[in-house]
Amino acid sequence: MNALMEMFGDLNFTVLGFSCNQFGLQAPEVNHETLNLLKYVRPGGGFVPKFPVFGKIEVNGLNEEPLFAYLKESLPYVNPVIGDIKKFYWSPIKVNDIRWNFEKFLIDSDGEPFRRYELHGPTENVEKDIAGLL
C-alpha cells in the first residue's frame, strides 16, 4: 500500500487502513499499539505506513461497520473459497464476507465502490485500475 501511495499519492488518491482482529485473532493489540506493531513486528523493519491507519473495527458479523456492510453489498465476493471457519471470529458467516486480512476495495472519486480485490490478487491489477480512474 505504501508503493501505491508513492505512485498515486500526489493525485486524487489515498489509501485508508483498518485494523481488524476477526481473522485468526492476528491483531490483538489495542489501537495505540498498532503503529508500533507495524514498525517493529509485522511487517517490522522500521515500516511506517504512508497512509492513515484507523482504529480497530469489525468488518464482518453482527457488529460490522456500516462502511464495510455497504462495500460488501456493492461489490460481490471475489474468491469463492470461504476458508477455514475455525479461524473466523464473527457470526453469522455470510457468503459475501471479507475472507481474510488485506482484502482491498477501490472507491472512485465520487465515493462509489469500483472494484474488490482478494488477498492474493496481483498489485498490478490494482495499479491499473487506479490509473484508469485518475
Chimera marker file (.cmm) of the C-alpha trace (Angstrom):
<marker_set name="trace">
<marker id="1" x="0.000" y="0.000" z="0.000" r="1" g="1" b="0" radius="0.5"/>
<marker id="2" x="2.943" y="2.342" z="0.584" r="1" g="1" b="0" radius="0.5"/>
<marker id="3" x="4.001" y="1.717" z="-3.015" r="1" g="1" b="0" radius="0.5"/>
<marker id="4" x="0.546" y="2.764" z="-4.229" r="1" g="1" b="0" radius="0.5"/>
<marker id="5" x="0.795" y="5.942" z="-2.158" r="1" g="1" b="0" radius="0.5"/>
<marker id="6" x="4.200" y="6.673" z="-3.689" r="1" g="1" b="0" radius="0.5"/>
<marker id="7" x="2.800" y="6.191" z="-7.199" r="1" g="1" b="0" radius="0.5"/>
<marker id="8" x="-0.514" y="7.995" z="-6.827" r="1" g="1" b="0" radius="0.5"/>
<marker id="9" x="-0.436" y="9.936" z="-3.546" r="1" g="1" b="0" radius="0.5"/>
<marker id="10" x="0.164" y="13.285" z="-5.284" r="1" g="1" b="0" radius="0.5"/>
<marker id="11" x="-3.015" y="12.768" z="-7.280" r="1" g="1" b="0" radius="0.5"/>
<marker id="12" x="-6.611" y="12.484" z="-6.098" r="1" g="1" b="0" radius="0.5"/>
<marker id="13" x="-5.865" y="9.178" z="-4.292" r="1" g="1" b="0" radius="0.5"/>
<marker id="14" x="-5.260" y="7.834" z="-0.822" r="1" g="1" b="0" radius="0.5"/>
<marker id="15" x="-5.149" y="4.501" z="0.970" r="1" g="1" b="0" radius="0.5"/>
<marker id="16" x="-7.090" y="4.022" z="4.194" r="1" g="1" b="0" radius="0.5"/>
<marker id="17" x="-6.029" y="1.216" z="6.531" r="1" g="1" b="0" radius="0.5"/>
<marker id="18" x="-8.309" y="-0.509" z="9.034" r="1" g="1" b="0" radius="0.5"/>
<marker id="19" x="-7.126" y="-2.964" z="11.664" r="1" g="1" b="0" radius="0.5"/>
<marker id="20" x="-9.364" y="-5.965" z="12.398" r="1" g="1" b="0" radius="0.5"/>
<marker id="21" x="-8.927" y="-8.917" z="14.773" r="1" g="1" b="0" radius="0.5"/>
<marker id="22" x="-11.551" y="-11.186" z="13.182" r="1" g="1" b="0" radius="0.5"/>
<marker id="23" x="-9.093" y="-13.260" z="11.143" r="1" g="1" b="0" radius="0.5"/>
<marker id="24" x="-7.255" y="-15.809" z="13.273" r="1" g="1" b="0" radius="0.5"/>
<marker id="25" x="-7.063" y="-13.267" z="16.115" r="1" g="1" b="0" radius="0.5"/>
<marker id="26" x="-3.932" y="-11.889" z="14.429" r="1" g="1" b="0" radius="0.5"/>
<marker id="27" x="-4.421" y="-8.301" z="15.618" r="1" g="1" b="0" radius="0.5"/>
<marker id="28" x="-4.915" y="-8.478" z="19.401" r="1" g="1" b="0" radius="0.5"/>
<marker id="29" x="-3.151" y="-5.169" z="20.057" r="1" g="1" b="0" radius="0.5"/>
<marker id="30" x="-5.050" y="-2.132" z="21.284" r="1" g="1" b="0" radius="0.5"/>
<marker id="31" x="-5.323" y="0.878" z="18.991" r="1" g="1" b="0" radius="0.5"/>
<marker id="32" x="-2.437" y="2.891" z="20.446" r="1" g="1" b="0" radius="0.5"/>
<marker id="33" x="-0.097" y="-0.083" z="19.812" r="1" g="1" b="0" radius="0.5"/>
<marker id="34" x="-0.903" y="-0.573" z="16.121" r="1" g="1" b="0" radius="0.5"/>
<marker id="35" x="1.726" y="1.741" z="14.599" r="1" g="1" b="0" radius="0.5"/>
<marker id="36" x="4.497" y="0.332" z="16.813" r="1" g="1" b="0" radius="0.5"/>
<marker id="37" x="3.427" y="-3.197" z="15.904" r="1" g="1" b="0" radius="0.5"/>
<marker id="38" x="3.688" y="-2.330" z="12.208" r="1" g="1" b="0" radius="0.5"/>
<marker id="39" x="7.049" y="-0.651" z="12.697" r="1" g="1" b="0" radius="0.5"/>
<marker id="40" x="8.753" y="-3.275" z="14.861" r="1" g="1" b="0" radius="0.5"/>
<marker id="41" x="6.892" y="-6.591" z="14.477" r="1" g="1" b="0" radius="0.5"/>
<marker id="42" x="4.771" y="-7.165" z="11.397" r="1" g="1" b="0" radius="0.5"/>
<marker id="43" x="5.946" y="-6.269" z="8.866" r="1" g="1" b="0" radius="0.5"/>
<marker id="44" x="8.654" y="-4.707" z="11.067" r="1" g="1" b="0" radius="0.5"/>
<marker id="45" x="11.984" y="-3.437" z="9.802" r="1" g="1" b="0" radius="0.5"/>
<marker id="46" x="11.006" y="0.169" z="10.545" r="1" g="1" b="0" radius="0.5"/>
<marker id="47" x="7.855" y="0.083" z="8.380" r="1" g="1" b="0" radius="0.5"/>
<marker id="48" x="5.799" y="3.252" z="8.658" r="1" g="1" b="0" radius="0.5"/>
<marker id="49" x="2.542" y="3.480" z="6.698" r="1" g="1" b="0" radius="0.5"/>
<marker id="50" x="2.283" y="6.431" z="4.305" r="1" g="1" b="0" radius="0.5"/>
<marker id="51" x="-1.483" y="6.476" z="4.757" r="1" g="1" b="0" radius="0.5"/>
<marker id="52" x="-3.934" y="6.833" z="7.643" r="1" g="1" b="0" radius="0.5"/>
<marker id="53" x="-4.475" y="3.736" z="9.793" r="1" g="1" b="0" radius="0.5"/>
<marker id="54" x="-7.737" y="3.846" z="11.722" r="1" g="1" b="0" radius="0.5"/>
<marker id="55" x="-8.664" y="2.186" z="14.996" r="1" g="1" b="0" radius="0.5"/>
<marker id="56" x="-9.667" y="-1.453" z="15.100" r="1" g="1" b="0" radius="0.5"/>
<marker id="57" x="-13.085" y="-2.317" z="13.680" r="1" g="1" b="0" radius="0.5"/>
<marker id="58" x="-15.174" y="-5.345" z="12.789" r="1" g="1" b="0" radius="0.5"/>
<marker id="59" x="-15.689" y="-5.896" z="9.065" r="1" g="1" b="0" radius="0.5"/>
<marker id="60" x="-17.970" y="-8.948" z="9.276" r="1" g="1" b="0" radius="0.5"/>
<marker id="61" x="-20.734" y="-10.238" z="11.520" r="1" g="1" b="0" radius="0.5"/>
<marker id="62" x="-23.371" y="-8.618" z="13.693" r="1" g="1" b="0" radius="0.5"/>
<marker id="63" x="-21.130" y="-5.688" z="14.682" r="1" g="1" b="0" radius="0.5"/>
<marker id="64" x="-19.626" y="-4.934" z="11.262" r="1" g="1" b="0" radius="0.5"/>
<marker id="65" x="-19.010" y="-1.304" z="10.466" r="1" g="1" b="0" radius="0.5"/>
<marker id="66" x="-21.682" y="0.125" z="8.137" r="1" g="1" b="0" radius="0.5"/>
<marker id="67" x="-18.990" y="1.180" z="5.631" r="1" g="1" b="0" radius="0.5"/>
<marker id="68" x="-17.948" y="-2.439" z="5.147" r="1" g="1" b="0" radius="0.5"/>
<marker id="69" x="-21.538" y="-3.667" z="5.016" r="1" g="1" b="0" radius="0.5"/>
<marker id="70" x="-22.073" y="-1.163" z="2.173" r="1" g="1" b="0" radius="0.5"/>
<marker id="71" x="-18.867" y="-2.123" z="0.358" r="1" g="1" b="0" radius="0.5"/>
<marker id="72" x="-19.659" y="-5.843" z="0.547" r="1" g="1" b="0" radius="0.5"/>
<marker id="73" x="-23.219" y="-5.228" z="-0.637" r="1" g="1" b="0" radius="0.5"/>
<marker id="74" x="-21.967" y="-3.091" z="-3.542" r="1" g="1" b="0" radius="0.5"/>
<marker id="75" x="-19.150" y="-5.398" z="-4.665" r="1" g="1" b="0" radius="0.5"/>
<marker id="76" x="-19.631" y="-9.180" z="-4.622" r="1" g="1" b="0" radius="0.5"/>
<marker id="77" x="-17.044" y="-11.541" z="-3.194" r="1" g="1" b="0" radius="0.5"/>
<marker id="78" x="-14.004" y="-12.181" z="-5.367" r="1" g="1" b="0" radius="0.5"/>
<marker id="79" x="-12.964" y="-15.578" z="-4.064" r="1" g="1" b="0" radius="0.5"/>
<marker id="80" x="-15.484" y="-18.439" z="-3.893" r="1" g="1" b="0" radius="0.5"/>
<marker id="81" x="-13.435" y="-20.215" z="-1.196" r="1" g="1" b="0" radius="0.5"/>
<marker id="82" x="-14.666" y="-19.117" z="2.200" r="1" g="1" b="0" radius="0.5"/>
<marker id="83" x="-11.722" y="-20.632" z="4.089" r="1" g="1" b="0" radius="0.5"/>
<marker id="84" x="-11.238" y="-22.329" z="7.442" r="1" g="1" b="0" radius="0.5"/>
<marker id="85" x="-14.152" y="-21.144" z="9.566" r="1" g="1" b="0" radius="0.5"/>
<marker id="86" x="-12.294" y="-22.184" z="12.729" r="1" g="1" b="0" radius="0.5"/>
<marker id="87" x="-10.100" y="-19.128" z="12.115" r="1" g="1" b="0" radius="0.5"/>
<marker id="88" x="-13.050" y="-16.744" z="11.748" r="1" g="1" b="0" radius="0.5"/>
<marker id="89" x="-14.169" y="-14.788" z="14.770" r="1" g="1" b="0" radius="0.5"/>
<marker id="90" x="-17.571" y="-13.454" z="13.796" r="1" g="1" b="0" radius="0.5"/>
<marker id="91" x="-21.110" y="-14.632" z="13.351" r="1" g="1" b="0" radius="0.5"/>
<marker id="92" x="-23.099" y="-15.140" z="11.244" r="1" g="1" b="0" radius="0.5"/>
<marker id="93" x="-20.729" y="-16.082" z="8.424" r="1" g="1" b="0" radius="0.5"/>
<marker id="94" x="-22.082" y="-14.868" z="5.071" r="1" g="1" b="0" radius="0.5"/>
<marker id="95" x="-21.046" y="-15.659" z="1.513" r="1" g="1" b="0" radius="0.5"/>
<marker id="96" x="-20.088" y="-12.032" z="0.787" r="1" g="1" b="0" radius="0.5"/>
<marker id="97" x="-17.917" y="-11.619" z="3.894" r="1" g="1" b="0" radius="0.5"/>
<marker id="98" x="-14.353" y="-10.414" z="3.706" r="1" g="1" b="0" radius="0.5"/>
<marker id="99" x="-12.336" y="-13.633" z="3.651" r="1" g="1" b="0" radius="0.5"/>
<marker id="100" x="-9.074" y="-12.580" z="5.303" r="1" g="1" b="0" radius="0.5"/>
<marker id="101" x="-6.816" y="-9.644" z="6.103" r="1" g="1" b="0" radius="0.5"/>
<marker id="102" x="-5.667" y="-7.390" z="3.288" r="1" g="1" b="0" radius="0.5"/>
<marker id="103" x="-8.696" y="-7.740" z="1.060" r="1" g="1" b="0" radius="0.5"/>
<marker id="104" x="-8.964" y="-4.397" z="-0.736" r="1" g="1" b="0" radius="0.5"/>
<marker id="105" x="-11.716" y="-2.149" z="-2.065" r="1" g="1" b="0" radius="0.5"/>
<marker id="106" x="-11.198" y="0.606" z="-4.630" r="1" g="1" b="0" radius="0.5"/>
<marker id="107" x="-13.599" y="3.537" z="-4.441" r="1" g="1" b="0" radius="0.5"/>
<marker id="108" x="-13.802" y="6.164" z="-7.164" r="1" g="1" b="0" radius="0.5"/>
<marker id="109" x="-13.548" y="9.926" z="-6.625" r="1" g="1" b="0" radius="0.5"/>
<marker id="110" x="-17.343" y="10.180" z="-6.351" r="1" g="1" b="0" radius="0.5"/>
<marker id="111" x="-17.324" y="7.750" z="-3.427" r="1" g="1" b="0" radius="0.5"/>
<marker id="112" x="-18.740" y="4.869" z="-5.443" r="1" g="1" b="0" radius="0.5"/>
<marker id="113" x="-17.327" y="1.378" z="-4.897" r="1" g="1" b="0" radius="0.5"/>
<marker id="114" x="-15.454" y="0.404" z="-8.063" r="1" g="1" b="0" radius="0.5"/>
<marker id="115" x="-13.721" y="-2.950" z="-7.512" r="1" g="1" b="0" radius="0.5"/>
<marker id="116" x="-12.932" y="-5.502" z="-4.824" r="1" g="1" b="0" radius="0.5"/>
<marker id="117" x="-9.630" y="-7.393" z="-4.711" r="1" g="1" b="0" radius="0.5"/>
<marker id="118" x="-8.878" y="-10.635" z="-2.935" r="1" g="1" b="0" radius="0.5"/>
<marker id="119" x="-5.955" y="-11.088" z="-0.606" r="1" g="1" b="0" radius="0.5"/>
<marker id="120" x="-3.617" y="-12.664" z="-3.160" r="1" g="1" b="0" radius="0.5"/>
<marker id="121" x="-4.647" y="-10.604" z="-6.182" r="1" g="1" b="0" radius="0.5"/>
<marker id="122" x="-1.771" y="-9.052" z="-8.168" r="1" g="1" b="0" radius="0.5"/>
<marker id="123" x="-0.988" y="-5.493" z="-7.100" r="1" g="1" b="0" radius="0.5"/>
<marker id="124" x="-0.529" y="-4.642" z="-10.782" r="1" g="1" b="0" radius="0.5"/>
<marker id="125" x="-4.294" y="-5.045" z="-11.252" r="1" g="1" b="0" radius="0.5"/>
<marker id="126" x="-4.947" y="-2.509" z="-8.505" r="1" g="1" b="0" radius="0.5"/>
<marker id="127" x="-2.383" y="-0.135" z="-10.029" r="1" g="1" b="0" radius="0.5"/>
<marker id="128" x="-4.014" y="-0.350" z="-13.475" r="1" g="1" b="0" radius="0.5"/>
<marker id="129" x="-7.466" y="0.292" z="-12.046" r="1" g="1" b="0" radius="0.5"/>
<marker id="130" x="-6.288" y="3.293" z="-10.025" r="1" g="1" b="0" radius="0.5"/>
<marker id="131" x="-4.509" y="4.769" z="-13.057" r="1" g="1" b="0" radius="0.5"/>
<marker id="132" x="-7.669" y="4.257" z="-15.113" r="1" g="1" b="0" radius="0.5"/>
<marker id="133" x="-9.773" y="6.158" z="-12.582" r="1" g="1" b="0" radius="0.5"/>
<marker id="134" x="-7.392" y="9.108" z="-12.189" r="1" g="1" b="0" radius="0.5"/>
<link id1="1" id2="2" r="1" g="1" b="0" radius="0.2"/>
<link id1="2" id2="3" r="1" g="1" b="0" radius="0.2"/>
<link id1="3" id2="4" r="1" g="1" b="0" radius="0.2"/>
<link id1="4" id2="5" r="1" g="1" b="0" radius="0.2"/>
<link id1="5" id2="6" r="1" g="1" b="0" radius="0.2"/>
<link id1="6" id2="7" r="1" g="1" b="0" radius="0.2"/>
<link id1="7" id2="8" r="1" g="1" b="0" radius="0.2"/>
<link id1="8" id2="9" r="1" g="1" b="0" radius="0.2"/>
<link id1="9" id2="10" r="1" g="1" b="0" radius="0.2"/>
<link id1="10" id2="11" r="1" g="1" b="0" radius="0.2"/>
<link id1="11" id2="12" r="1" g="1" b="0" radius="0.2"/>
<link id1="12" id2="13" r="1" g="1" b="0" radius="0.2"/>
<link id1="13" id2="14" r="1" g="1" b="0" radius="0.2"/>
<link id1="14" id2="15" r="1" g="1" b="0" radius="0.2"/>
<link id1="15" id2="16" r="1" g="1" b="0" radius="0.2"/>
<link id1="16" id2="17" r="1" g="1" b="0" radius="0.2"/>
<link id1="17" id2="18" r="1" g="1" b="0" radius="0.2"/>
<link id1="18" id2="19" r="1" g="1" b="0" radius="0.2"/>
<link id1="19" id2="20" r="1" g="1" b="0" radius="0.2"/>
<link id1="20" id2="21" r="1" g="1" b="0" radius="0.2"/>
<link id1="21" id2="22" r="1" g="1" b="0" radius="0.2"/>
<link id1="22" id2="23" r="1" g="1" b="0" radius="0.2"/>
<link id1="23" id2="24" r="1" g="1" b="0" radius="0.2"/>
<link id1="24" id2="25" r="1" g="1" b="0" radius="0.2"/>
<link id1="25" id2="26" r="1" g="1" b="0" radius="0.2"/>
<link id1="26" id2="27" r="1" g="1" b="0" radius="0.2"/>
<link id1="27" id2="28" r="1" g="1" b="0" radius="0.2"/>
<link id1="28" id2="29" r="1" g="1" b="0" radius="0.2"/>
<link id1="29" id2="30" r="1" g="1" b="0" radius="0.2"/>
<link id1="30" id2="31" r="1" g="1" b="0" radius="0.2"/>
<link id1="31" id2="32" r="1" g="1" b="0" radius="0.2"/>
<link id1="32" id2="33" r="1" g="1" b="0" radius="0.2"/>
<link id1="33" id2="34" r="1" g="1" b="0" radius="0.2"/>
<link id1="34" id2="35" r="1" g="1" b="0" radius="0.2"/>
<link id1="35" id2="36" r="1" g="1" b="0" radius="0.2"/>
<link id1="36" id2="37" r="1" g="1" b="0" radius="0.2"/>
<link id1="37" id2="38" r="1" g="1" b="0" radius="0.2"/>
<link id1="38" id2="39" r="1" g="1" b="0" radius="0.2"/>
<link id1="39" id2="40" r="1" g="1" b="0" radius="0.2"/>
<link id1="40" id2="41" r="1" g="1" b="0" radius="0.2"/>
<link id1="41" id2="42" r="1" g="1" b="0" radius="0.2"/>
<link id1="42" id2="43" r="1" g="1" b="0" radius="0.2"/>
<link id1="43" id2="44" r="1" g="1" b="0" radius="0.2"/>
<link id1="44" id2="45" r="1" g="1" b="0" radius="0.2"/>
<link id1="45" id2="46" r="1" g="1" b="0" radius="0.2"/>
<link id1="46" id2="47" r="1" g="1" b="0" radius="0.2"/>
<link id1="47" id2="48" r="1" g="1" b="0" radius="0.2"/>
<link id1="48" id2="49" r="1" g="1" b="0" radius="0.2"/>
<link id1="49" id2="50" r="1" g="1" b="0" radius="0.2"/>
<link id1="50" id2="51" r="1" g="1" b="0" radius="0.2"/>
<link id1="51" id2="52" r="1" g="1" b="0" radius="0.2"/>
<link id1="52" id2="53" r="1" g="1" b="0" radius="0.2"/>
<link id1="53" id2="54" r="1" g="1" b="0" radius="0.2"/>
<link id1="54" id2="55" r="1" g="1" b="0" radius="0.2"/>
<link id1="55" id2="56" r="1" g="1" b="0" radius="0.2"/>
<link id1="56" id2="57" r="1" g="1" b="0" radius="0.2"/>
<link id1="57" id2="58" r="1" g="1" b="0" radius="0.2"/>
<link id1="58" id2="59" r="1" g="1" b="0" radius="0.2"/>
<link id1="59" id2="60" r="1" g="1" b="0" radius="0.2"/>
<link id1="60" id2="61" r="1" g="1" b="0" radius="0.2"/>
<link id1="61" id2="62" r="1" g="1" b="0" radius="0.2"/>
<link id1="62" id2="63" r="1" g="1" b="0" radius="0.2"/>
<link id1="63" id2="64" r="1" g="1" b="0" radius="0.2"/>
<link id1="64" id2="65" r="1" g="1" b="0" radius="0.2"/>
<link id1="65" id2="66" r="1" g="1" b="0" radius="0.2"/>
<link id1="66" id2="67" r="1" g="1" b="0" radius="0.2"/>
<link id1="67" id2="68" r="1" g="1" b="0" radius="0.2"/>
<link id1="68" id2="69" r="1" g="1" b="0" radius="0.2"/>
<link id1="69" id2="70" r="1" g="1" b="0" radius="0.2"/>
<link id1="70" id2="71" r="1" g="1" b="0" radius="0.2"/>
<link id1="71" id2="72" r="1" g="1" b="0" radius="0.2"/>
<link id1="72" id2="73" r="1" g="1" b="0" radius="0.2"/>
<link id1="73" id2="74" r="1" g="1" b="0" radius="0.2"/>
<link id1="74" id2="75" r="1" g="1" b="0" radius="0.2"/>
<link id1="75" id2="76" r="1" g="1" b="0" radius="0.2"/>
<link id1="76" id2="77" r="1" g="1" b="0" radius="0.2"/>
<link id1="77" id2="78" r="1" g="1" b="0" radius="0.2"/>
<link id1="78" id2="79" r="1" g="1" b="0" radius="0.2"/>
<link id1="79" id2="80" r="1" g="1" b="0" radius="0.2"/>
<link id1="80" id2="81" r="1" g="1" b="0" radius="0.2"/>
<link id1="81" id2="82" r="1" g="1" b="0" radius="0.2"/>
<link id1="82" id2="83" r="1" g="1" b="0" radius="0.2"/>
<link id1="83" id2="84" r="1" g="1" b="0" radius="0.2"/>
<link id1="84" id2="85" r="1" g="1" b="0" radius="0.2"/>
<link id1="85" id2="86" r="1" g="1" b="0" radius="0.2"/>
<link id1="86" id2="87" r="1" g="1" b="0" radius="0.2"/>
<link id1="87" id2="88" r="1" g="1" b="0" radius="0.2"/>
<link id1="88" id2="89" r="1" g="1" b="0" radius="0.2"/>
<link id1="89" id2="90" r="1" g="1" b="0" radius="0.2"/>
<link id1="90" id2="91" r="1" g="1" b="0" radius="0.2"/>
<link id1="91" id2="92" r="1" g="1" b="0" radius="0.2"/>
<link id1="92" id2="93" r="1" g="1" b="0" radius="0.2"/>
<link id1="93" id2="94" r="1" g="1" b="0" radius="0.2"/>
<link id1="94" id2="95" r="1" g="1" b="0" radius="0.2"/>
<link id1="95" id2="96" r="1" g="1" b="0" radius="0.2"/>
<link id1="96" id2="97" r="1" g="1" b="0" radius="0.2"/>
<link id1="97" id2="98" r="1" g="1" b="0" radius="0.2"/>
<link id1="98" id2="99" r="1" g="1" b="0" radius="0.2"/>
<link id1="99" id2="100" r="1" g="1" b="0" radius="0.2"/>
<link id1="100" id2="101" r="1" g="1" b="0" radius="0.2"/>
<link id1="101" id2="102" r="1" g="1" b="0" radius="0.2"/>
<link id1="102" id2="103" r="1" g="1" b="0" radius="0.2"/>
<link id1="103" id2="104" r="1" g="1" b="0" radius="0.2"/>
<link id1="104" id2="105" r="1" g="1" b="0" radius="0.2"/>
<link id1="105" id2="106" r="1" g="1" b="0" radius="0.2"/>
<link id1="106" id2="107" r="1" g="1" b="0" radius="0.2"/>
<link id1="107" id2="108" r="1" g="1" b="0" radius="0.2"/>
<link id1="108" id2="109" r="1" g="1" b="0" radius="0.2"/>
<link id1="109" id2="110" r="1" g="1" b="0" radius="0.2"/>
<link id1="110" id2="111" r="1" g="1" b="0" radius="0.2"/>
<link id1="111" id2="112" r="1" g="1" b="0" radius="0.2"/>
<link id1="112" id2="113" r="1" g="1" b="0" radius="0.2"/>
<link id1="113" id2="114" r="1" g="1" b="0" radius="0.2"/>
<link id1="114" id2="115" r="1" g="1" b="0" radius="0.2"/>
<link id1="115" id2="116" r="1" g="1" b="0" radius="0.2"/>
<link id1="116" id2="117" r="1" g="1" b="0" radius="0.2"/>
<link id1="117" id2="118" r="1" g="1" b="0" radius="0.2"/>
<link id1="118" id2="119" r="1" g="1" b="0" radius="0.2"/>
<link id1="119" id2="120" r="1" g="1" b="0" radius="0.2"/>
<link id1="120" id2="121" r="1" g="1" b="0" radius="0.2"/>
<link id1="121" id2="122" r="1" g="1" b="0" radius="0.2"/>
<link id1="122" id2="123" r="1" g="1" b="0" radius="0.2"/>
<link id1="123" id2="124" r="1" g="1" b="0" radius="0.2"/>
<link id1="124" id2="125" r="1" g="1" b="0" radius="0.2"/>
<link id1="125" id2="126" r="1" g="1" b="0" radius="0.2"/>
<link id1="126" id2="127" r="1" g="1" b="0" radius="0.2"/>
<link id1="127" id2="128" r="1" g="1" b="0" radius="0.2"/>
<link id1="128" id2="129" r="1" g="1" b="0" radius="0.2"/>
<link id1="129" id2="130" r="1" g="1" b="0" radius="0.2"/>
<link id1="130" id2="131" r="1" g="1" b="0" radius="0.2"/>
<link id1="131" id2="132" r="1" g="1" b="0" radius="0.2"/>
<link id1="132" id2="133" r="1" g="1" b="0" radius="0.2"/>
<link id1="133" id2="134" r="1" g="1" b="0" radius="0.2"/>
</marker_set>
